[in-house]
Amino acid sequence: MEFLIYMALPCLGSVFLLGGMFYAAYRITGQRGAQPGEMSCGRGISRRALCIIAVYITMCVGFSVLGNTWVNLLFLCLFPLAARWAYEAPKIYVLYYFILSAAVWLTDIAGILGFQIGIMTGFLQLNSPELQYILLVTVTRMAEFMVILLVALAAGRKSGRHITARQVLISVLLPMYSVFNIYCLVYLMQIYFNREMALLFGVNLVLLICLNIYFCVLVDVMSENHRLENERNLYRAQARMQHRYYEQEEEKYEASRKMIHDIRNHIQAMEALYAREDAHAAELYARDIHQMLNRFQQKYYTSEKLLNIILNDKAAMMQRLGVKEDIKVGELSLDFMKETDITALFANLLDNAAAAAGESGNGFVRLRVNRVRQFLSVVLENSCDAEPVRSAGTFRSRRADHEGLGLKIIRETVERYGGDVQMDWKEGIFTVRVMLTVEE
């Protein structure tokens, strides 16, 4: 019995805790806005990483049997290095893993202090040291697991993932229920405590651990499904723009064939005008032909093909709305961004700007995109007669049945690349400034 209580239970708790920490580190690493070719959460953990994790957990559990607090603290401090080695993350993630370790350590201290205070004040009344130890280990590990989930969710929200209050509630509520359930079981074990009761308690504890892991994975699946749905919608929007682009190119091709067919007639008409020495009429005729030829060209803004398609598509939309566009893009490369993120950022920025400018007098949209050292600078200005509604420190659209999803997508995309977005309205002009960190 003592072996199960003082050896098997702590080892099982340590494996559960360290496994949860490595899983949280994996989620944090995969949430950093994975670039093309980099590791993402959905690709699974490599065999190399699993071997490193297994060796670390085995060594940590083995040395924890010694019962030396300083040894356990040393292994906890080594966790950030082991996690970085396992997931091959950038050096900055050692800091994030250290924050995770510190949160677990502080929770462990708080759990022990809270337990001792509960015993001293009589709030926790248990008639044997064995039951006290069981309660201390199980409740502390569950509390640490809850903190691990909260740290992982906070990292996910910071990186732009969709984290709802419901997901946070599910993540916190189940570990809290597990703690209460364990306390009730330990309290009832005072009445009749034997080997069979300890075995049933162990089975219940394993099932509770499995249930917590299941709900943890469920929350991740919900978040991943939302991300995939947003990505699918962005692909659809991108496909629609490219389809319109190719339709316009097809129309221009047909018109150019007609133009080539009639070019001889146009040349003869101009020759006749010059023969009559009517230079002014010939000049006007030539200008009309130039305008016809210009309609066959796709306007060039940048060498980035996808961005050029987006800008042409939105410029055509502004022309239909009667909005004056002024777009200038410097020499830059967007290779560090996923195509869906390029669409999400620029399409939503220009959609919002064009809609607001179309409802104002003398509507205009002015866009400047440039590379400034290690940053991509995007400055967008548009006319906006009525001041947008401010809500929770940001702006919200005045349009009916419009939830401000575009602004939310913009913010999530910017945060995914470690950038910053600022919005301001002054004297009828709405300004958005975006700075993205360019990863070489």
VOGU-3710 file (C-alpha; in Angstrom, 3 decimals, decimal comma):
1> mefliymalp> 0,000/0,000/0,000  2,769/2,447/0,917  4,477/1,704/-2,407  1,322/2,670/-4,329  0,822/5,857/-2,309  4,372/7,151/-1,940  5,957/5,795/-5,138  3,441/4,937/-7,881  1,161/7,941/-7,326  3,921/10,622/-7,421
11> clgsvfllgg> 5,510/9,013/-10,492  2,159/8,920/-12,298  1,548/12,542/-11,328  4,991/13,599/-12,582  4,498/11,861/-15,932  1,080/13,531/-16,294  2,505/16,949/-15,392  5,578/16,775/-17,649  3,544/15,362/-20,530  1,141/18,294/-20,173
21> mfyaayritg> 4,047/20,767/-20,152  5,577/19,308/-23,310  2,198/19,335/-25,030  1,688/22,989/-24,058  5,176/23,810/-25,365  4,285/22,031/-28,604  1,126/24,114/-28,961  3,039/27,326/-28,216  5,709/26,440/-30,786  3,143/25,605/-33,469
31> qrgaqpgems> 1,141/28,801/-32,765  3,940/31,174/-33,678  2,441/31,765/-37,125  4,047/28,867/-38,934  5,610/29,871/-42,213  5,643/27,707/-45,322  7,873/24,711/-44,688  7,973/25,212/-40,924  6,459/23,044/-38,248  2,785/23,506/-37,567
41> cgrgisrral> 0,561/22,011/-34,921  -1,242/19,764/-37,315  1,856/17,965/-38,586  2,495/15,873/-35,453  5,538/15,407/-33,249  8,619/13,852/-34,831  10,211/10,655/-33,531  13,278/12,614/-32,522  11,149/14,908/-30,354  9,354/11,931/-28,795
51> ciiavyitmc> 12,686/10,331/-27,905  13,959/13,534/-26,259  10,695/13,912/-24,334  10,744/10,286/-23,197  14,371/10,524/-21,999  13,727/13,792/-20,153  10,586/12,494/-18,420  12,304/9,228/-17,476  15,298/11,040/-15,975  13,109/13,577/-14,213
61> vgfsvlgntw> 10,841/10,922/-12,679  13,847/8,769/-11,767  15,628/11,579/-9,904  12,391/12,750/-8,269  12,332/9,470/-6,352  15,268/10,843/-4,339  12,883/13,393/-2,879  15,385/16,248/-3,231  13,584/19,530/-3,880  16,646/21,168/-5,460
71> vnllflclfp> 17,054/18,329/-7,958  13,401/18,640/-8,967  13,804/22,413/-9,336  16,915/21,902/-11,480  15,037/19,627/-13,880  12,189/22,132/-14,030  14,691/24,846/-15,010  16,117/22,536/-17,693  12,665/22,028/-19,225  12,877/25,123/-21,540
81> laarwayeap> 16,127/23,808/-23,050  14,715/20,300/-23,475  11,545/21,637/-25,130  13,530/23,857/-27,511  15,802/20,941/-28,397  12,818/18,652/-28,995  10,827/21,077/-31,180  13,810/22,904/-32,753  12,205/26,235/-31,896  13,893/29,668/-32,170
91> kiyvlyyfil> 15,853/30,873/-29,155  13,141/33,327/-28,126  10,876/30,395/-27,287  13,157/29,428/-24,399  11,677/32,482/-22,663  8,120/31,285/-23,317  8,932/27,800/-22,039  10,582/29,317/-18,966  7,382/31,278/-18,253  5,486/27,987/-18,483
101> saavwltdia> 7,934/26,347/-16,040  7,701/29,294/-13,652  3,890/29,164/-13,735  3,950/25,445/-12,876  6,486/25,966/-10,088  4,514/28,820/-8,541  1,333/26,752/-8,732  3,120/23,893/-6,955  4,240/26,219/-4,153  0,775/27,778/-3,881
111> gilgfqigim> -0,814/24,321/-3,749  1,471/23,139/-0,943  0,991/26,346/1,067  -2,773/26,256/0,543  -2,879/22,616/1,635  -0,886/23,323/4,815  -3,069/26,312/5,639  -6,166/24,173/5,077  -4,842/21,507/7,489  -3,816/24,081/10,117
121> tgflqlnspe> -7,138/25,935/10,034  -9,157/22,721/10,091  -10,718/23,334/6,694  -9,243/20,057/5,459  -9,938/17,332/7,988  -8,311/14,033/7,086  -7,587/11,374/9,677  -4,433/9,854/8,181  -1,197/11,164/6,650  -1,650/8,760/3,711
131> lqyillvtvt> -4,912/10,421/2,685  -3,374/13,844/3,165  -0,525/12,909/0,838  -2,887/11,489/-1,791  -4,972/14,662/-1,742  -1,904/16,900/-1,879  -0,375/15,155/-4,900  -3,554/14,758/-6,938  -4,992/18,220/-6,307  -1,648/19,949/-6,930
141> rmaefmvill> -1,145/18,118/-10,229  -4,657/18,960/-11,412  -4,181/22,617/-10,483  -0,871/22,665/-12,376  -2,538/21,068/-15,392  -5,195/23,803/-15,333  -2,471/26,478/-15,280  -0,686/24,747/-18,182  -3,883/24,880/-20,251  -4,385/28,570/-19,458
151> valaagrksg> -0,790/29,409/-20,485  -1,226/27,502/-23,761  -4,538/29,281/-24,465  -2,988/32,681/-23,676  -0,152/31,942/-26,108  -2,674/30,882/-28,742  -4,703/34,060/-28,349  -1,548/36,182/-28,524  -0,579/34,507/-31,795  -3,942/35,236/-33,352
161> rhitarqvli> -5,739/31,963/-32,855  -9,485/31,990/-32,254  -9,921/31,431/-28,501  -13,457/31,875/-27,159  -14,669/32,261/-23,578  -16,359/28,887/-23,967  -13,042/27,193/-24,753  -11,406/28,803/-21,714  -14,354/27,776/-19,527  -14,157/24,156/-20,717
171> svllpmysvf> -10,408/24,103/-20,097  -10,756/25,445/-16,547  -14,049/23,889/-15,468  -13,073/20,250/-15,936  -9,794/20,405/-13,907  -11,695/22,292/-11,185  -14,357/19,592/-11,141  -11,587/16,955/-11,015  -10,090/18,638/-7,947  -13,477/18,724/-6,204
181> niyclvylmq> -14,184/15,099/-7,156  -10,804/13,939/-5,849  -11,344/15,770/-2,569  -14,758/14,150/-2,128  -13,329/10,689/-2,808  -10,427/11,178/-0,404  -12,820/12,517/2,240  -15,057/9,452/1,890  -12,031/7,141/2,037  -11,619/8,152/5,682
191> iyfnremall> -14,638/6,015/6,512  -13,196/2,816/5,133  -9,680/2,810/3,723  -8,174/-0,427/2,419  -6,371/-1,808/-0,644  -9,583/-2,150/-2,680  -10,576/1,454/-2,010  -7,114/2,648/-3,019  -7,350/0,625/-6,231  -10,763/2,101/-7,092
201> fgvnlvllic> -9,406/5,568/-6,336  -6,488/4,915/-8,687  -8,808/3,776/-11,479  -10,977/6,873/-10,972  -7,870/9,089/-11,034  -6,649/7,554/-14,311  -10,091/8,049/-15,880  -10,156/11,671/-14,719  -6,728/12,245/-16,272  -7,897/10,702/-19,552
211> lniyfcvlvd> -11,026/12,867/-19,487  -8,987/16,033/-18,937  -6,643/15,106/-21,789  -9,640/14,420/-24,045  -11,185/17,818/-23,362  -7,795/19,481/-23,817  -7,494/17,923/-27,282  -11,137/18,793/-27,987  -10,484/22,492/-27,320  -7,489/22,371/-29,681
221> vmsenhrlen> -9,597/20,681/-32,369  -12,284/23,385/-32,031  -9,668/26,112/-32,436  -8,017/24,330/-35,365  -11,391/23,836/-37,104  -12,102/27,552/-36,815  -8,668/28,351/-38,260  -9,208/25,967/-41,164  -12,646/27,447/-41,833  -11,189/30,958/-41,975
231> ernlyraqar> -8,402/29,725/-44,241  -10,942/28,053/-46,531  -12,932/31,288/-46,782  -9,744/33,179/-47,625  -8,848/30,660/-50,331  -12,327/31,104/-51,789  -11,989/34,885/-51,799  -8,565/34,584/-53,380  -9,897/32,165/-56,013  -12,772/34,546/-56,846
241> mqhryyeqee> -10,360/37,424/-57,377  -8,097/35,326/-59,560  -11,128/34,081/-61,522  -12,257/37,660/-62,129  -8,698/38,535/-63,115  -8,559/35,777/-65,744  -12,058/36,645/-66,991  -10,940/40,236/-67,493  -7,800/39,025/-69,281  -9,972/36,857/-71,545
251> ekyeasrkmi> -12,214/39,816/-72,372  -9,150/41,944/-73,133  -7,775/39,204/-75,349  -10,988/39,078/-77,402  -11,073/42,874/-77,639  -7,419/42,951/-78,717  -8,182/40,479/-81,532  -10,884/42,835/-82,795  -8,512/45,758/-82,414  -5,795/43,976/-84,451
261> hdirnhiqam> -8,381/43,079/-87,075  -9,338/46,774/-87,444  -5,830/48,213/-87,107  -5,410/48,563/-90,871  -8,597/50,658/-91,048  -7,360/52,833/-88,165  -3,999/53,424/-89,891  -5,721/54,331/-93,158  -8,025/56,756/-91,306  -5,037/58,477/-89,652
271> ealyaredah> -3,173/58,662/-92,990  -6,214/60,317/-94,541  -6,318/62,909/-91,737  -2,628/63,719/-92,155  -3,093/63,891/-95,965  -5,714/66,581/-95,393  -3,191/68,271/-93,072  -5,674/68,004/-90,222  -3,028/67,322/-87,553  -5,314/68,164/-84,605
281> aaelyardih> -7,922/65,607/-85,642  -5,185/63,030/-86,255  -3,760/63,686/-82,794  -7,176/63,153/-81,160  -7,648/59,987/-83,191  -4,250/58,678/-82,041  -5,122/59,515/-78,414  -8,338/57,481/-78,702  -6,361/54,523/-80,037  -3,884/54,803/-77,134
291> qmlnrfqqky> -6,777/54,738/-74,646  -8,169/51,660/-76,344  -4,792/49,949/-76,082  -4,412/50,939/-72,420  -7,634/49,106/-71,569  -5,955/45,863/-72,588  -3,298/46,180/-69,899  -3,411/45,035/-66,291  -2,156/47,942/-64,212  1,242/47,261/-62,670
301> ytsekllnii> 1,606/48,069/-58,971  4,182/45,534/-57,800  6,158/42,490/-58,922  4,281/40,422/-56,313  1,731/38,719/-58,571  -0,922/37,932/-55,931  -0,744/41,413/-54,415  -0,955/42,932/-57,913  -4,129/40,910/-58,607  -5,662/42,024/-55,297
311> lndkaammqr> -4,825/45,686/-55,939  -6,237/45,590/-59,486  -9,399/43,868/-58,268  -9,962/46,406/-55,483  -9,062/49,338/-57,772  -11,751/48,173/-60,202  -14,212/47,988/-57,306  -13,300/51,549/-56,247  -13,834/52,742/-59,822  -17,349/51,265/-59,775
321> lgvkedikvg> -18,030/53,015/-56,462  -16,726/56,344/-57,773  -13,817/56,331/-55,327  -10,502/57,853/-56,356  -7,599/55,455/-55,753  -3,981/56,348/-55,139  -1,893/53,194/-54,711  1,893/53,061/-54,608  3,945/49,979/-53,693  7,722/50,038/-53,288
331> elsldfmket> 10,131/47,266/-54,186  9,515/44,470/-51,698  9,108/40,734/-51,278  6,226/39,007/-49,514  7,827/35,558/-49,511  7,709/35,510/-45,709  3,885/35,591/-45,770  1,429/32,842/-46,649  -0,773/33,653/-49,640  -3,912/33,397/-47,495
341> ditalfanll> -2,453/35,963/-45,086  -1,632/38,345/-47,956  -5,257/38,051/-49,087  -6,588/38,421/-45,547  -4,570/41,562/-44,839  -4,782/43,588/-48,056  -8,236/42,467/-49,242  -9,874/43,292/-45,909  -7,997/46,585/-45,558  -9,070/47,748/-49,021
351> dnaaaaages> -12,631/46,395/-48,696  -13,209/48,390/-45,515  -11,545/51,501/-46,927  -13,492/51,387/-50,220  -16,817/50,830/-48,431  -16,244/53,821/-46,120  -14,950/56,050/-48,944  -17,919/55,115/-51,155  -20,314/56,497/-48,538  -18,465/59,812/-48,180
361> gngfvrlrvn> -18,294/62,840/-50,409  -15,235/63,054/-52,687  -14,270/59,549/-51,664  -10,633/58,508/-51,922  -8,348/55,681/-50,861  -4,601/56,189/-50,518  -2,337/53,157/-49,983  1,426/53,100/-49,419  3,340/49,832/-48,983  7,107/49,870/-48,406
371> rvrqflsvvl> 9,935/47,889/-46,885  11,614/49,737/-44,004  14,689/47,776/-42,868  13,339/44,624/-41,178  9,721/45,756/-41,321  6,944/45,908/-43,877  5,089/49,219/-43,584  1,494/49,526/-44,781  -0,244/52,908/-44,500  -3,835/53,175/-45,675
381> enscdaepvr> -5,923/56,363/-45,632  -9,497/56,762/-46,782  -12,168/59,416/-46,585  -14,720/58,776/-43,841  -17,179/61,581/-43,087  -18,687/60,012/-39,933  -16,426/58,970/-37,076  -16,445/55,170/-36,674  -17,862/53,696/-33,471  -15,222/53,034/-30,823
391> sagtfrsrra> -15,620/49,774/-28,920  -13,197/48,092/-26,494  -10,322/50,358/-27,494  -10,787/49,820/-31,230  -13,123/50,847/-34,050  -16,264/49,085/-35,199  -18,075/49,477/-38,508  -21,288/51,525/-38,675  -22,682/49,404/-41,491  -25,788/47,368/-40,704
401> dheglglkii> -25,337/43,601/-40,272  -21,584/44,101/-40,166  -19,813/42,586/-37,164  -16,382/44,032/-37,830  -14,995/40,642/-38,839  -12,640/42,271/-41,359  -10,880/44,328/-38,676  -10,607/41,242/-36,476  -9,019/39,220/-39,302  -6,577/42,095/-39,947
411> retveryggd> -5,508/42,163/-36,303  -5,117/38,378/-36,131  -3,021/38,363/-39,315  -0,773/41,169/-38,075  -0,250/39,497/-34,694  0,642/36,249/-36,450  3,731/37,978/-37,902  4,733/39,733/-34,700  3,493/43,070/-36,000  1,381/45,963/-34,815
421> vqmdwkegif> -1,690/47,718/-36,202  -2,884/51,211/-35,274  -6,118/52,871/-36,370  -7,093/56,508/-36,103  -9,814/58,851/-37,345  -9,270/62,597/-37,613  -11,030/65,312/-39,603  -12,824/62,954/-41,955  -9,831/60,702/-42,679  -9,502/57,165/-41,342
431> tvrvmltvee> -5,902/55,930/-41,139  -4,586/52,404/-40,629  -0,885/51,812/-40,006  0,462/48,261/-40,087  4,005/47,155/-39,303  5,004/43,531/-39,920  8,299/41,914/-38,968  10,003/40,549/-42,082  11,592/37,147/-41,467  14,589/36,588/-43,728
//
